[in-house]
Amino acid sequence: MAGTDLLQWRRQQLAHGGSAVDLDWLLDLAGGVRWASLQRLLLDPTRTISLEQSLEVLSQLWEQHLQGNVPLQHLVGLCPWRDVLLESSPAALIPRQETEVLVDLALSQFKTTPPARWADLGTGSGPLAVSLARAWPTSPGHGVDLSSDALRLAERNLQRCAPHHYCSLHLGSWWTPLKVWWGRLDLVVSNPPYIPSSVVDGLEAVVRDHEPHMALHGGEDGLDAIRAVVDGASTGLSPGGWLLLEHHHDQSILVIQLMRDAGLVQVSAAADLEGTLRFALARKPAATS
Ligand SMILES: C[S@@+](CC[C@H](N)C(=O)[O-])C[C@H]1O[C@@H](n2cnc3c(N)ncnc32)[C@H](O)[C@@H]1O
């Protein structure tokens, strides 16, 4: 189609509301108009451009997003995350960009030798499990979630993005389904629900009304899930094993203290790409002979 027609359609859609960043994301993921092609078109509107979806369908999706606050990832069914394109659905939290850092933190603890066995507690759609399975194709991994719908989505994402994965999925609460491997997990990552009760109701409608409550709500002070994960670490981890957690933007001091109180060592905080302390790292003490 003529580039001028697409740019005119884009202006019309933005006049209804929403942000250009979101509309361009929709054009890319649903329409097949890559960001770089769109930039070239903006510089030279005389170009032609091919679309993978009709403008009518794209207009409907945009309308659903604006009117119903439906996340674009749910409408398109996809979410780009690190180097993969994950399937996304209302069954699980939409993977967040900040969580990508948790993978880098995990990889940097195991630069020379991969963990003998790892786990992702609260795996959701499986972004962390997929990334770790791709990074360490010969190390067995485990993804755990209390939601069977989320686990079905995680399984599809593992098949899709890490087809030769060595990761099994388990239905249950935190460390419980992994009992047979307690004491043998060299690495456990978790991005658990950590939003305090008082904050959950005030979340934007696009989050509050479309993402699973179980993926967001961390109890009265937001730390219920984090306490459960930290409490299980000294039993579940192998000697010297690492626990890496994501938490809310204002929980760093509390989470660090929980880790110390649980007898973990080498406790430290790490920042997200905006400089906010959003991650906590700690180890189970190595065995003494
Ligand atoms: C914040 S989401 C994170 C999902 C995924 N790891 C990610 O980063 O996109 C938290 C996940 O923990 C799961 N969850 C909540 N309570 C749980 C429990 N008691 N045991 C295991 N998983 C739980 C939720 O179903 C949800 O998938």
The ligand as an SDF file (V2000), in Angstrom:
LIG
                    3D

 27 29  0  0  0  0  0  0  0  0999 V2000
    4.8370  -11.8150   39.0540 C   0  0  0  0  0  0  0  0  0  0  0  0
    4.3250  -13.3220   38.2820 S   0  0  0  0  0  0  0  0  0  0  0  0
    5.8340  -13.7370   37.4490 C   0  0  0  0  0  0  0  0  0  0  0  0
    5.6760  -14.6420   36.2680 C   0  0  0  0  0  0  0  0  0  0  0  0
    6.9550  -14.8450   35.4690 C   0  0  0  0  0  0  0  0  0  0  0  0
    8.0170  -15.4000   36.2540 N   0  0  0  0  0  0  0  0  0  0  0  0
    7.4030  -13.5350   34.8730 C   0  0  0  0  0  0  0  0  0  0  0  0
    8.4170  -12.9830   35.3070 O   0  0  0  0  0  0  0  0  0  0  0  0
    6.7310  -13.0450   33.9430 O   0  0  0  0  0  0  0  0  0  0  0  0
    4.2780  -14.4210   39.6700 C   0  0  0  0  0  0  0  0  0  0  0  0
    3.8910  -15.8500   39.3710 C   0  0  0  0  0  0  0  0  0  0  0  0
    3.8650  -16.5490   40.6190 O   0  0  0  0  0  0  0  0  0  0  0  0
    2.7820  -17.4700   40.5830 C   0  0  0  0  0  0  0  0  0  0  0  0
    2.4140  -17.8380   41.9630 N   0  0  0  0  0  0  0  0  0  0  0  0
    1.6340  -17.1640   42.8230 C   0  0  0  0  0  0  0  0  0  0  0  0
    1.5630  -17.8280   43.9890 N   0  0  0  0  0  0  0  0  0  0  0  0
    2.3230  -18.9370   43.8470 C   0  0  0  0  0  0  0  0  0  0  0  0
    2.6700  -20.0270   44.7190 C   0  0  0  0  0  0  0  0  0  0  0  0
    2.1930  -20.0870   45.9730 N   0  0  0  0  0  0  0  0  0  0  0  0
    3.4940  -20.9710   44.2490 N   0  0  0  0  0  0  0  0  0  0  0  0
    3.9840  -20.9160   42.9860 C   0  0  0  0  0  0  0  0  0  0  0  0
    3.6980  -19.9130   42.1180 N   0  0  0  0  0  0  0  0  0  0  0  0
    2.8730  -18.9370   42.5500 C   0  0  0  0  0  0  0  0  0  0  0  0
    1.6960  -16.7410   39.8160 C   0  0  0  0  0  0  0  0  0  0  0  0
    0.7350  -17.6490   39.3070 O   0  0  0  0  0  0  0  0  0  0  0  0
    2.5180  -16.0430   38.7400 C   0  0  0  0  0  0  0  0  0  0  0  0
    2.6210  -16.8310   37.5990 O   0  0  0  0  0  0  0  0  0  0  0  0
  1  2  1  0
  2  3  1  0
  2 10  1  0
  3  4  1  0
  4  5  1  0
  5  6  1  0
  5  7  1  0
  7  8  2  0
  7  9  1  0
 10 11  1  0
 11 12  1  0
 11 26  1  0
 12 13  1  0
 13 14  1  0
 13 24  1  0
 14 15  1  0
 14 23  1  0
 15 16  2  0
 16 17  1  0
 17 18  1  0
 17 23  2  0
 18 19  1  0
 18 20  2  0
 20 21  1  0
 21 22  2  0
 22 23  1  0
 24 25  1  0
 24 26  1  0
 26 27  1  0
M  CHG  2   2   1   9  -1
M  END
$$$$
